[in-house]
Amino acid sequence: MFMHVKYHCEDTFVQALHRLIARSSTCRVAVAYCGEAAHRFFPEAPASRPADLRIIVDASETAVARGLTNPAGLARLLDLPARLRSLRDLHAKAFIFDKTTAIVGSVNMSASSIEWQYQLALEVSDPAIVRQLANWFDARLWKHAEKVDPGTVRKLKGLWRPDRENHPPGRKRKGRLRDWRGEAPQPPLGPSDFSIGIGKANIGRLLSEFKNNECKYSDSGESCLEVARRKESEHAELTKRFYLLMRRRRLWSRRSLEELFDIAYTNGKVAKVHKPMFMRQNPAKVARCLSFLLEGAGDPYMRFEKTLASGSPYKLNGLGSVGVIFLMHLWSPKAFAVVNRSIEDAFKMLKVRFNRPASRRRGQGYKDRTAVVKEIVVRTGLGTFARVDHFLDAIGKGHIGQHRAA
């Protein structure tokens, strides 16, 4: 059997890595050590990263204390996101793409490994050998490695010593690790990363108006809260329809796409949906994309971005960001908040401030704003995302609290 082999040095290694990662749905990585810049070994655009990214490094206390593995790099790998594990005494350096191609060589995931050291790696495109490598990774390494999570990283940070990736001046730079043009991966938003500027008294007044005013959404004389409860009930029915539709997804037809479109369009024009474009898609492709969005591995907000990104194999043509996030909300009403322009306006009126630079990524933005909605659920006692969504929508559109919220 013909085996195709290429070699890469420090000048071409990262370029080859990005090329192979962008066209793969799974990527298995076994690399001994990682530095602070480990995330830069993977493409910056979420749509260009595989849906299933599994990484094993030596994140043992010994490796961290010796300066070989940097906990800051581990944290950024988790934020890509990736499933990350640690295997003590690991010394392999292998990247396995699907079960078709692999790169095996000498490169650790650190800036120093590319920029200051001579490296060699072989790119092998022999399915038989690559399948054996994938089995080796799954059965020998992944099975015995220990899970690394944010709690593990926090403990390891106390063992970290001064950065050993910095090298003295005068040494010739051999290669260059690609910079990320935008922001580095950001961790999930914590309670100290945002503030809500209005106090209990103002929240109480807004709630009173929400419960007792004549709602401008309706001609029936209902209060905003009564409309919110009715909408919540309607969304619960949509959730049942959506779950039933997803259970039948192997049998989808054009009529199924039309039903799905009607569900996503419930939020109206803000969903930015385009029916003719959506209906032209293959039903099986839409089913595959939604299965990935709702049930795929890794961070759901990265999956959300991949369904929107141009060139992504999971892109849902004809559905805008609010339409997609609305489907995610119906799928898991306690996990995903619907955030649109009026709710952003409500955040401003409630003096919501983020204590770190705002992310330019839509998925990260939705993740951050969902954390705020969770906090507002607690402060208002409204109990569900659906009611708080309507509460914020009423503020943002000026139906309640035009003077008191500011």
MARTOR-277747 format. One record per residue (C-alpha): residue in three letters; x, y, z. Coordinates in nm, 4 decimals, always signed. Layout:
# residues N
sefi: ALA, u: X, v: Y, w: Z
...
//
This chain:
# residues 406
sefi: MET, u: +0.0000, v: +0.0000, w: +0.0000
sefi: PHE, u: +0.1277, v: +0.3460, w: -0.0905
sefi: MET, u: +0.1955, v: +0.5625, w: +0.2144
sefi: HIS, u: +0.2117, v: +0.9390, w: +0.1754
sefi: VAL, u: +0.4633, v: +1.1063, w: +0.4114
sefi: LYS, u: +0.5696, v: +1.4713, w: +0.4450
sefi: TYR, u: +0.8164, v: +1.6207, w: +0.6856
sefi: HIS, u: +0.7821, v: +1.9514, w: +0.8737
sefi: CYS, u: +1.0292, v: +2.1593, w: +1.0658
sefi: GLU, u: +0.9616, v: +2.4485, w: +1.3046
sefi: ASP, u: +0.8894, v: +2.6820, w: +1.0084
sefi: THR, u: +0.6054, v: +2.4755, w: +0.8628
sefi: PHE, u: +0.4703, v: +2.2714, w: +1.1552
sefi: VAL, u: +0.1952, v: +2.5081, w: +1.2784
sefi: GLN, u: +0.0758, v: +2.5845, w: +0.9249
sefi: ALA, u: +0.0365, v: +2.2103, w: +0.8583
sefi: LEU, u: -0.1378, v: +2.1639, w: +1.1921
sefi: HIS, u: -0.3934, v: +2.4376, w: +1.1180
sefi: ARG, u: -0.4575, v: +2.2985, w: +0.7694
sefi: LEU, u: -0.5341, v: +1.9494, w: +0.9010
sefi: ILE, u: -0.7355, v: +2.0644, w: +1.2032
sefi: ALA, u: -0.9615, v: +2.2852, w: +0.9877
sefi: ARG, u: -1.0741, v: +1.9907, w: +0.7754
sefi: SER, u: -1.1156, v: +1.7388, w: +1.0602
sefi: SER, u: -1.4148, v: +1.6623, w: +1.2798
sefi: THR, u: -1.2035, v: +1.4953, w: +1.5504
sefi: CYS, u: -0.8526, v: +1.5676, w: +1.6719
sefi: ARG, u: -0.6617, v: +1.3634, w: +1.9289
sefi: VAL, u: -0.3521, v: +1.5271, w: +2.0758
sefi: ALA, u: -0.0890, v: +1.3604, w: +2.2945
sefi: VAL, u: +0.1893, v: +1.6112, w: +2.3660
sefi: ALA, u: +0.4139, v: +1.5983, w: +2.6704
sefi: TYR, u: +0.4208, v: +1.9641, w: +2.7756
sefi: CYS, u: +0.2343, v: +2.2863, w: +2.7037
sefi: GLY, u: +0.3255, v: +2.6517, w: +2.7520
sefi: GLU, u: +0.1133, v: +2.9618, w: +2.7945
sefi: ALA, u: +0.0733, v: +2.9889, w: +2.4153
sefi: ALA, u: -0.0617, v: +2.6323, w: +2.3731
sefi: HIS, u: -0.3957, v: +2.7577, w: +2.2374
sefi: ARG, u: -0.2163, v: +2.9201, w: +1.9416
sefi: PHE, u: -0.1383, v: +2.5752, w: +1.8014
sefi: PHE, u: -0.5084, v: +2.5611, w: +1.7105
sefi: PRO, u: -0.6951, v: +2.7845, w: +1.4627
sefi: GLU, u: -0.8353, v: +3.1058, w: +1.6047
sefi: ALA, u: -1.1742, v: +3.0800, w: +1.4315
sefi: PRO, u: -1.4022, v: +2.8419, w: +1.6245
sefi: ALA, u: -1.5477, v: +2.7192, w: +1.2955
sefi: SER, u: -1.2026, v: +2.5924, w: +1.1972
sefi: ARG, u: -1.1584, v: +2.3815, w: +1.5093
sefi: PRO, u: -1.2842, v: +2.0224, w: +1.5277
sefi: ALA, u: -1.6064, v: +1.9496, w: +1.7110
sefi: ASP, u: -1.4295, v: +1.6809, w: +1.9149
sefi: LEU, u: -1.0914, v: +1.8002, w: +2.0449
sefi: ARG, u: -0.9219, v: +1.5723, w: +2.2995
sefi: ILE, u: -0.5833, v: +1.6624, w: +2.4457
sefi: ILE, u: -0.3501, v: +1.4730, w: +2.6803
sefi: VAL, u: -0.0452, v: +1.6419, w: +2.8356
sefi: ASP, u: +0.1724, v: +1.5795, w: +3.1383
sefi: ALA, u: +0.0020, v: +1.8154, w: +3.3831
sefi: SER, u: +0.1393, v: +1.6374, w: +3.6875
sefi: GLU, u: +0.2530, v: +1.8423, w: +3.9871
sefi: THR, u: +0.6117, v: +1.7492, w: +3.9024
sefi: ALA, u: +0.5855, v: +1.8766, w: +3.5439
sefi: VAL, u: +0.4292, v: +2.2047, w: +3.6594
sefi: ALA, u: +0.6776, v: +2.2590, w: +3.9450
sefi: ARG, u: +0.9672, v: +2.2029, w: +3.7012
sefi: GLY, u: +0.8259, v: +2.4664, w: +3.4665
sefi: LEU, u: +0.7527, v: +2.2187, w: +3.1877
sefi: THR, u: +0.3739, v: +2.2605, w: +3.1790
sefi: ASN, u: +0.2200, v: +2.6038, w: +3.2365
sefi: PRO, u: -0.1224, v: +2.6088, w: +3.4108
sefi: ALA, u: -0.2128, v: +2.9252, w: +3.2151
sefi: GLY, u: -0.1754, v: +2.7223, w: +2.8970
sefi: LEU, u: -0.3963, v: +2.4460, w: +3.0384
sefi: ALA, u: -0.6683, v: +2.7017, w: +3.1184
sefi: ARG, u: -0.6628, v: +2.8347, w: +2.7636
sefi: LEU, u: -0.6847, v: +2.4857, w: +2.6171
sefi: LEU, u: -0.9970, v: +2.4247, w: +2.8254
sefi: ASP, u: -1.1404, v: +2.7498, w: +2.6887
sefi: LEU, u: -1.0931, v: +2.6493, w: +2.3219
sefi: PRO, u: -1.2828, v: +2.4345, w: +2.4357
sefi: ALA, u: -1.1158, v: +2.0946, w: +2.4605
sefi: ARG, u: -1.1523, v: +1.7838, w: +2.6694
sefi: LEU, u: -0.8244, v: +1.7805, w: +2.8582
sefi: ARG, u: -0.6529, v: +1.5037, w: +3.0536
sefi: SER, u: -0.3166, v: +1.4532, w: +3.2211
sefi: LEU, u: -0.0874, v: +1.1511, w: +3.2020
sefi: ARG, u: +0.2221, v: +1.1555, w: +3.4197
sefi: ASP, u: +0.5500, v: +1.0788, w: +3.2390
sefi: LEU, u: +0.3942, v: +1.1283, w: +2.8946
sefi: HIS, u: +0.6688, v: +1.2077, w: +2.6436
sefi: ALA, u: +0.4907, v: +1.1462, w: +2.3113
sefi: LYS, u: +0.4187, v: +1.4260, w: +2.0609
sefi: ALA, u: +0.1381, v: +1.3206, w: +1.8289
sefi: PHE, u: -0.1611, v: +1.4866, w: +1.6586
sefi: ILE, u: -0.4195, v: +1.2494, w: +1.5091
sefi: PHE, u: -0.6869, v: +1.3856, w: +1.2714
sefi: ASP, u: -1.0020, v: +1.1760, w: +1.2309
sefi: LYS, u: -0.8548, v: +0.8374, w: +1.1395
sefi: THR, u: -0.6859, v: +0.9454, w: +0.8189
sefi: THR, u: -0.3806, v: +1.1600, w: +0.8977
sefi: ALA, u: -0.1355, v: +1.2074, w: +1.1832
sefi: ILE, u: +0.1624, v: +1.4260, w: +1.2648
sefi: VAL, u: +0.4244, v: +1.2673, w: +1.4903
sefi: GLY, u: +0.7435, v: +1.4457, w: +1.5908
sefi: SER, u: +0.9326, v: +1.6380, w: +1.8553
sefi: VAL, u: +0.7190, v: +1.9510, w: +1.9097
sefi: ASN, u: +0.5705, v: +2.0463, w: +2.2464
sefi: MET, u: +0.2837, v: +2.2977, w: +2.2534
sefi: SER, u: +0.4881, v: +2.6000, w: +2.3578
sefi: ALA, u: +0.6241, v: +2.9124, w: +2.1930
sefi: SER, u: +0.9808, v: +2.8117, w: +2.2843
sefi: SER, u: +0.9400, v: +2.4784, w: +2.1086
sefi: ILE, u: +0.8678, v: +2.6524, w: +1.7768
sefi: GLU, u: +1.0655, v: +2.9750, w: +1.8098
sefi: TRP, u: +1.3919, v: +2.8645, w: +1.9704
sefi: GLN, u: +1.4424, v: +2.4958, w: +1.8964
sefi: TYR, u: +1.5108, v: +2.2866, w: +1.5862
sefi: GLN, u: +1.2153, v: +2.0503, w: +1.5340
sefi: LEU, u: +1.1155, v: +1.7661, w: +1.3067
sefi: ALA, u: +0.7742, v: +1.6055, w: +1.2511
sefi: LEU, u: +0.6361, v: +1.3605, w: +0.9982
sefi: GLU, u: +0.2873, v: +1.3908, w: +0.8484
sefi: VAL, u: +0.1565, v: +1.0431, w: +0.7695
sefi: SER, u: -0.1513, v: +0.9822, w: +0.5511
sefi: ASP, u: -0.1868, v: +0.6069, w: +0.5752
sefi: PRO, u: -0.5337, v: +0.5171, w: +0.7140
sefi: ALA, u: -0.4174, v: +0.1785, w: +0.8456
sefi: ILE, u: -0.1354, v: +0.3313, w: +1.0521
sefi: VAL, u: -0.3462, v: +0.6282, w: +1.1648
sefi: ARG, u: -0.6244, v: +0.3965, w: +1.2852
sefi: GLN, u: -0.3643, v: +0.2120, w: +1.4932
sefi: LEU, u: -0.2477, v: +0.5439, w: +1.6403
sefi: ALA, u: -0.6060, v: +0.6425, w: +1.7218
sefi: ASN, u: -0.6592, v: +0.3084, w: +1.8966
sefi: TRP, u: -0.3311, v: +0.3568, w: +2.0865
sefi: PHE, u: -0.4506, v: +0.7009, w: +2.1988
sefi: ASP, u: -0.7951, v: +0.5792, w: +2.3074
sefi: ALA, u: -0.6999, v: +0.2521, w: +2.4756
sefi: ARG, u: -0.3537, v: +0.3184, w: +2.6173
sefi: LEU, u: -0.3491, v: +0.6941, w: +2.6908
sefi: TRP, u: -0.7003, v: +0.8451, w: +2.7170
sefi: LYS, u: -0.8347, v: +0.5524, w: +2.9178
sefi: HIS, u: -0.5678, v: +0.5899, w: +3.1880
sefi: ALA, u: -0.5276, v: +0.9693, w: +3.1890
sefi: GLU, u: -0.6846, v: +1.1871, w: +3.4608
sefi: LYS, u: -0.9360, v: +1.4606, w: +3.3820
sefi: VAL, u: -0.8123, v: +1.8211, w: +3.4004
sefi: ASP, u: -1.0789, v: +2.0793, w: +3.4868
sefi: PRO, u: -1.0718, v: +2.4451, w: +3.6046
sefi: GLY, u: -1.0423, v: +2.3288, w: +3.9671
sefi: THR, u: -0.7325, v: +2.1235, w: +3.8804
sefi: VAL, u: -0.5787, v: +2.4238, w: +3.7036
sefi: ARG, u: -0.6375, v: +2.6505, w: +4.0049
sefi: LYS, u: -0.4494, v: +2.4056, w: +4.2288
sefi: LEU, u: -0.1608, v: +2.3752, w: +3.9821
sefi: LYS, u: -0.1148, v: +2.7532, w: +3.9601
sefi: GLY, u: +0.0251, v: +2.7494, w: +4.3132
sefi: LEU, u: +0.3098, v: +2.5214, w: +4.1967
sefi: TRP, u: +0.4064, v: +2.7278, w: +3.8926
sefi: ARG, u: +0.7529, v: +2.8810, w: +3.8894
sefi: PRO, u: +0.8915, v: +3.1614, w: +3.6680
sefi: ASP, u: +0.8266, v: +3.1107, w: +3.2973
sefi: ARG, u: +1.0931, v: +2.8940, w: +3.1352
sefi: GLU, u: +0.9718, v: +2.9758, w: +2.7857
sefi: ASN, u: +1.1626, v: +3.3050, w: +2.7890
sefi: HIS, u: +1.5108, v: +3.2733, w: +2.6441
sefi: PRO, u: +1.8110, v: +3.5042, w: +2.6847
sefi: PRO, u: +1.8761, v: +3.7644, w: +2.4122
sefi: GLY, u: +2.1223, v: +3.6804, w: +2.1403
sefi: ARG, u: +1.9779, v: +3.3403, w: +2.0505
sefi: LYS, u: +1.8599, v: +3.3177, w: +1.6929
sefi: ARG, u: +1.4873, v: +3.2709, w: +1.6453
sefi: LYS, u: +1.4227, v: +2.9599, w: +1.4331
sefi: GLY, u: +1.0496, v: +2.9727, w: +1.3655
sefi: ARG, u: +0.7511, v: +3.1815, w: +1.4694
sefi: LEU, u: +0.4309, v: +3.0675, w: +1.6301
sefi: ARG, u: +0.1275, v: +3.2275, w: +1.4676
sefi: ASP, u: -0.0293, v: +3.5082, w: +1.6660
sefi: TRP, u: -0.4017, v: +3.5190, w: +1.7298
sefi: ARG, u: -0.5216, v: +3.8355, w: +1.5588
sefi: GLY, u: -0.8070, v: +3.8790, w: +1.8039
sefi: GLU, u: -0.8525, v: +3.7822, w: +2.1656
sefi: ALA, u: -0.7247, v: +3.4750, w: +2.3428
sefi: PRO, u: -0.9889, v: +3.2276, w: +2.4644
sefi: GLN, u: -1.1821, v: +3.3642, w: +2.7596
sefi: PRO, u: -1.2874, v: +3.1568, w: +3.0608
sefi: PRO, u: -1.6535, v: +3.1300, w: +3.1629
sefi: LEU, u: -1.7871, v: +3.4452, w: +3.3250
sefi: GLY, u: -1.7637, v: +3.4409, w: +3.7042
sefi: PRO, u: -1.9704, v: +3.6404, w: +3.9588
sefi: SER, u: -1.6967, v: +3.9042, w: +3.9906
sefi: ASP, u: -1.6716, v: +3.9586, w: +3.6147
sefi: PHE, u: -1.9871, v: +4.1697, w: +3.5874
sefi: SER, u: -2.2025, v: +4.3968, w: +3.8011
sefi: ILE, u: -2.5686, v: +4.5021, w: +3.7959
sefi: GLY, u: -2.5880, v: +4.8641, w: +3.9011
sefi: ILE, u: -2.9421, v: +4.9043, w: +4.0335
sefi: GLY, u: -3.0375, v: +4.8073, w: +4.3868
sefi: LYS, u: -3.3174, v: +4.6077, w: +4.5473
sefi: ALA, u: -3.5532, v: +4.9058, w: +4.5707
sefi: ASN, u: -3.5376, v: +4.9794, w: +4.1981
sefi: ILE, u: -3.5712, v: +4.6100, w: +4.1122
sefi: GLY, u: -3.8759, v: +4.5997, w: +4.3385
sefi: ARG, u: -4.0377, v: +4.8971, w: +4.1651
sefi: LEU, u: -3.9728, v: +4.7457, w: +3.8229
sefi: LEU, u: -4.1205, v: +4.4143, w: +3.9354
sefi: SER, u: -4.4299, v: +4.5892, w: +4.0726
sefi: GLU, u: -4.4829, v: +4.7632, w: +3.7397
sefi: PHE, u: -4.4144, v: +4.4371, w: +3.5540
sefi: LYS, u: -4.6805, v: +4.2577, w: +3.7575
sefi: ASN, u: -4.9473, v: +4.5267, w: +3.7641
sefi: ASN, u: -4.9287, v: +4.7470, w: +3.4539
sefi: GLU, u: -5.1429, v: +4.7069, w: +3.1460
sefi: CYS, u: -4.8979, v: +4.5435, w: +2.9079
sefi: LYS, u: -4.8358, v: +4.7206, w: +2.5773
sefi: TYR, u: -4.7810, v: +4.3865, w: +2.4035
sefi: SER, u: -5.1454, v: +4.2934, w: +2.4377
sefi: ASP, u: -5.4908, v: +4.4411, w: +2.3805
sefi: SER, u: -5.6402, v: +4.2151, w: +2.6464
sefi: GLY, u: -5.5452, v: +4.4296, w: +2.9451
sefi: GLU, u: -5.3044, v: +4.1665, w: +3.0818
sefi: SER, u: -5.0037, v: +4.2711, w: +3.2872
sefi: CYS, u: -4.6539, v: +4.2121, w: +3.1514
sefi: LEU, u: -4.6176, v: +3.9191, w: +3.3917
sefi: GLU, u: -4.9423, v: +3.7625, w: +3.2684
sefi: VAL, u: -4.8221, v: +3.7960, w: +2.9092
sefi: ALA, u: -4.4861, v: +3.6466, w: +3.0144
sefi: ARG, u: -4.6622, v: +3.3455, w: +3.1703
sefi: ARG, u: -4.8714, v: +3.2961, w: +2.8576
sefi: LYS, u: -4.5607, v: +3.3194, w: +2.6375
sefi: GLU, u: -4.3793, v: +3.0764, w: +2.8666
sefi: SER, u: -4.6634, v: +2.8281, w: +2.8224
sefi: GLU, u: -4.6496, v: +2.8753, w: +2.4451
sefi: HIS, u: -4.2735, v: +2.8169, w: +2.4484
sefi: ALA, u: -4.3243, v: +2.4992, w: +2.6523
sefi: GLU, u: -4.5525, v: +2.3729, w: +2.3760
sefi: LEU, u: -4.2909, v: +2.4682, w: +2.1177
sefi: THR, u: -4.0328, v: +2.2736, w: +2.3182
sefi: LYS, u: -4.2522, v: +1.9624, w: +2.2983
sefi: ARG, u: -4.2916, v: +2.0093, w: +1.9220
sefi: PHE, u: -3.9183, v: +2.0636, w: +1.8821
sefi: TYR, u: -3.8279, v: +1.7509, w: +2.0828
sefi: LEU, u: -4.0759, v: +1.5432, w: +1.8823
sefi: LEU, u: -3.9340, v: +1.6812, w: +1.5584
sefi: MET, u: -3.5760, v: +1.6032, w: +1.6678
sefi: ARG, u: -3.6719, v: +1.2451, w: +1.7563
sefi: ARG, u: -3.7887, v: +1.2003, w: +1.3952
sefi: ARG, u: -3.4872, v: +1.3743, w: +1.2406
sefi: ARG, u: -3.3715, v: +1.0676, w: +1.0430
sefi: LEU, u: -3.6971, v: +1.0936, w: +0.8451
sefi: TRP, u: -3.7007, v: +1.4693, w: +0.7855
sefi: SER, u: -3.8486, v: +1.6056, w: +0.4648
sefi: ARG, u: -3.9049, v: +1.9567, w: +0.3269
sefi: ARG, u: -4.2226, v: +1.9722, w: +0.5357
sefi: SER, u: -4.0113, v: +1.9017, w: +0.8469
sefi: LEU, u: -3.7842, v: +2.1935, w: +0.7565
sefi: GLU, u: -4.0878, v: +2.4181, w: +0.7240
sefi: GLU, u: -4.2063, v: +2.3170, w: +1.0717
sefi: LEU, u: -3.8587, v: +2.3761, w: +1.2119
sefi: PHE, u: -3.8415, v: +2.7169, w: +1.0440
sefi: ASP, u: -4.1770, v: +2.8154, w: +1.1952
sefi: ILE, u: -4.0482, v: +2.7212, w: +1.5418
sefi: ALA, u: -3.7288, v: +2.9252, w: +1.5007
sefi: TYR, u: -3.9257, v: +3.2198, w: +1.3624
sefi: THR, u: -4.1346, v: +3.2571, w: +1.6794
sefi: ASN, u: -3.9175, v: +3.5507, w: +1.7837
sefi: GLY, u: -4.0040, v: +3.7306, w: +1.4607
sefi: LYS, u: -3.7732, v: +3.9549, w: +1.2653
sefi: VAL, u: -3.5058, v: +3.9628, w: +1.5352
sefi: ALA, u: -3.4309, v: +3.5987, w: +1.4522
sefi: LYS, u: -3.2959, v: +3.7201, w: +1.1142
sefi: VAL, u: -3.4154, v: +3.4116, w: +0.9304
sefi: HIS, u: -3.4518, v: +3.3691, w: +0.5565
sefi: LYS, u: -3.7016, v: +3.0986, w: +0.4658
sefi: PRO, u: -3.6139, v: +3.0345, w: +0.0975
sefi: MET, u: -3.2450, v: +2.9867, w: +0.1843
sefi: PHE, u: -3.3317, v: +2.7594, w: +0.4750
sefi: MET, u: -3.5727, v: +2.5483, w: +0.2701
sefi: ARG, u: -3.3183, v: +2.4881, w: -0.0081
sefi: GLN, u: -3.0969, v: +2.2863, w: +0.2282
sefi: ASN, u: -3.0861, v: +1.9090, w: +0.2408
sefi: PRO, u: -3.3040, v: +1.7926, w: +0.5364
sefi: ALA, u: -3.0404, v: +1.5343, w: +0.6359
sefi: LYS, u: -2.7760, v: +1.8090, w: +0.6483
sefi: VAL, u: -2.9976, v: +2.0282, w: +0.8707
sefi: ALA, u: -3.0609, v: +1.7295, w: +1.0996
sefi: ARG, u: -2.6859, v: +1.6653, w: +1.1255
sefi: CYS, u: -2.6128, v: +2.0328, w: +1.2023
sefi: LEU, u: -2.8803, v: +2.0535, w: +1.4715
sefi: SER, u: -2.7676, v: +1.7247, w: +1.6264
sefi: PHE, u: -2.4185, v: +1.8711, w: +1.6510
sefi: LEU, u: -2.5474, v: +2.2029, w: +1.7908
sefi: LEU, u: -2.7651, v: +2.0486, w: +2.0606
sefi: GLU, u: -2.5889, v: +1.7231, w: +2.1474
sefi: GLY, u: -2.2287, v: +1.7576, w: +2.0251
sefi: ALA, u: -1.9166, v: +1.7427, w: +2.2400
sefi: GLY, u: -1.7512, v: +2.0465, w: +2.3959
sefi: ASP, u: -1.8681, v: +2.3972, w: +2.4785
sefi: PRO, u: -2.2201, v: +2.4564, w: +2.3382
sefi: TYR, u: -2.1382, v: +2.8205, w: +2.2615
sefi: MET, u: -1.8520, v: +2.7113, w: +2.0351
sefi: ARG, u: -2.0960, v: +2.4776, w: +1.8602
sefi: PHE, u: -2.3311, v: +2.7756, w: +1.8277
sefi: GLU, u: -2.0578, v: +2.9737, w: +1.6490
sefi: LYS, u: -1.9855, v: +2.6846, w: +1.4146
sefi: THR, u: -2.3497, v: +2.6776, w: +1.3006
sefi: LEU, u: -2.3145, v: +3.0440, w: +1.1967
sefi: ALA, u: -1.9613, v: +3.0569, w: +1.0569
sefi: SER, u: -1.9082, v: +3.0805, w: +0.6833
sefi: GLY, u: -1.7334, v: +2.7705, w: +0.5518
sefi: SER, u: -1.8239, v: +2.5570, w: +0.8537
sefi: PRO, u: -1.9591, v: +2.2080, w: +0.7701
sefi: TYR, u: -2.2244, v: +2.2695, w: +1.0393
sefi: LYS, u: -2.3486, v: +2.6056, w: +0.9107
sefi: LEU, u: -2.7275, v: +2.6454, w: +0.9164
sefi: ASN, u: -2.8051, v: +2.8665, w: +0.6187
sefi: GLY, u: -3.1047, v: +3.0924, w: +0.6640
sefi: LEU, u: -3.0953, v: +3.1047, w: +1.0454
sefi: GLY, u: -2.9503, v: +3.4070, w: +1.2242
sefi: SER, u: -2.7905, v: +3.4083, w: +1.5684
sefi: VAL, u: -3.1116, v: +3.4806, w: +1.7609
sefi: GLY, u: -3.2977, v: +3.2060, w: +1.5736
sefi: VAL, u: -3.0242, v: +2.9555, w: +1.6585
sefi: ILE, u: -3.0029, v: +3.0594, w: +2.0233
sefi: PHE, u: -3.3835, v: +3.0388, w: +2.0467
sefi: LEU, u: -3.3679, v: +2.6739, w: +1.9378
sefi: MET, u: -3.0992, v: +2.6164, w: +2.2027
sefi: HIS, u: -3.3280, v: +2.7832, w: +2.4593
sefi: LEU, u: -3.6185, v: +2.5554, w: +2.3626
sefi: TRP, u: -3.3896, v: +2.2531, w: +2.3851
sefi: SER, u: -3.2708, v: +2.3473, w: +2.7345
sefi: PRO, u: -3.4826, v: +2.6320, w: +2.8808
sefi: LYS, u: -3.2802, v: +2.6436, w: +3.2047
sefi: ALA, u: -2.9420, v: +2.6754, w: +3.0330
sefi: PHE, u: -2.9688, v: +2.9198, w: +2.7413
sefi: ALA, u: -3.1054, v: +3.2738, w: +2.7528
sefi: VAL, u: -3.2432, v: +3.4470, w: +2.4442
sefi: VAL, u: -3.0533, v: +3.7763, w: +2.4033
sefi: ASN, u: -3.1568, v: +4.0304, w: +2.1400
sefi: ARG, u: -3.1335, v: +4.4057, w: +2.0899
sefi: SER, u: -3.4080, v: +4.5005, w: +2.3370
sefi: ILE, u: -3.2482, v: +4.2858, w: +2.6059
sefi: GLU, u: -2.9098, v: +4.4469, w: +2.5391
sefi: ASP, u: -3.0862, v: +4.7836, w: +2.5860
sefi: ALA, u: -3.2305, v: +4.6565, w: +2.9147
sefi: PHE, u: -2.8804, v: +4.5618, w: +3.0319
sefi: LYS, u: -2.7723, v: +4.9216, w: +2.9743
sefi: MET, u: -3.0704, v: +5.0558, w: +3.1692
sefi: LEU, u: -2.9955, v: +4.8143, w: +3.4529
sefi: LYS, u: -2.6347, v: +4.9400, w: +3.4451
sefi: VAL, u: -2.4840, v: +4.6000, w: +3.3682
sefi: ARG, u: -2.1071, v: +4.6402, w: +3.3387
sefi: PHE, u: -1.8587, v: +4.3720, w: +3.2402
sefi: ASN, u: -1.5333, v: +4.3938, w: +3.4321
sefi: ARG, u: -1.3198, v: +4.2649, w: +3.1480
sefi: PRO, u: -1.2976, v: +4.3539, w: +2.7783
sefi: ALA, u: -1.6086, v: +4.2544, w: +2.5848
sefi: SER, u: -1.5627, v: +3.9540, w: +2.3606
sefi: ARG, u: -1.5935, v: +4.0031, w: +1.9864
sefi: ARG, u: -1.7134, v: +3.6450, w: +1.9502
sefi: ARG, u: -2.0873, v: +3.5940, w: +1.9382
sefi: GLY, u: -2.0770, v: +3.2669, w: +2.1293
sefi: GLN, u: -1.8733, v: +3.4154, w: +2.4143
sefi: GLY, u: -2.1064, v: +3.7165, w: +2.4190
sefi: TYR, u: -2.4114, v: +3.4928, w: +2.4586
sefi: LYS, u: -2.2344, v: +3.2921, w: +2.7287
sefi: ASP, u: -2.1524, v: +3.6115, w: +2.9230
sefi: ARG, u: -2.5031, v: +3.7514, w: +2.8908
sefi: THR, u: -2.6599, v: +3.4225, w: +2.9949
sefi: ALA, u: -2.4617, v: +3.4509, w: +3.3197
sefi: VAL, u: -2.6191, v: +3.7956, w: +3.3744
sefi: VAL, u: -2.9698, v: +3.6603, w: +3.3041
sefi: LYS, u: -2.9084, v: +3.3833, w: +3.5617
sefi: GLU, u: -2.8234, v: +3.6498, w: +3.8203
sefi: ILE, u: -3.1359, v: +3.8528, w: +3.7324
sefi: VAL, u: -3.3468, v: +3.5358, w: +3.7742
sefi: VAL, u: -3.2157, v: +3.5189, w: +4.1322
sefi: ARG, u: -3.2587, v: +3.8916, w: +4.2056
sefi: THR, u: -3.6122, v: +3.9162, w: +4.0732
sefi: GLY, u: -3.7395, v: +3.5805, w: +4.1937
sefi: LEU, u: -3.9166, v: +3.5343, w: +3.8584
sefi: GLY, u: -3.7863, v: +3.1802, w: +3.8478
sefi: THR, u: -3.7306, v: +3.1084, w: +3.4782
sefi: PHE, u: -3.5313, v: +3.2419, w: +3.1851
sefi: ALA, u: -3.8547, v: +3.2831, w: +2.9879
sefi: ARG, u: -4.0078, v: +3.5244, w: +3.2415
sefi: VAL, u: -3.6849, v: +3.7191, w: +3.2862
sefi: ASP, u: -3.6480, v: +3.7359, w: +2.9068
sefi: HIS, u: -3.9895, v: +3.9072, w: +2.8904
sefi: PHE, u: -3.9076, v: +4.1280, w: +3.1922
sefi: LEU, u: -3.5898, v: +4.2509, w: +3.0207
sefi: ASP, u: -3.7665, v: +4.2884, w: +2.6868
sefi: ALA, u: -4.0311, v: +4.5093, w: +2.8516
sefi: ILE, u: -3.7575, v: +4.7283, w: +3.0051
sefi: GLY, u: -3.5594, v: +4.7497, w: +2.6820
sefi: LYS, u: -3.8664, v: +4.8520, w: +2.4788
sefi: GLY, u: -3.9732, v: +5.1118, w: +2.7359
sefi: HIS, u: -4.2932, v: +4.9343, w: +2.8354
sefi: ILE, u: -4.1870, v: +4.9554, w: +3.1995
sefi: GLY, u: -3.9263, v: +5.1463, w: +3.3965
sefi: GLN, u: -3.8548, v: +5.4233, w: +3.1457
sefi: HIS, u: -3.7367, v: +5.6573, w: +3.4222
sefi: ARG, u: -3.6816, v: +5.4378, w: +3.7224
sefi: ALA, u: -3.4412, v: +5.1845, w: +3.5662
sefi: ALA, u: -3.1951, v: +5.4431, w: +3.4379
//
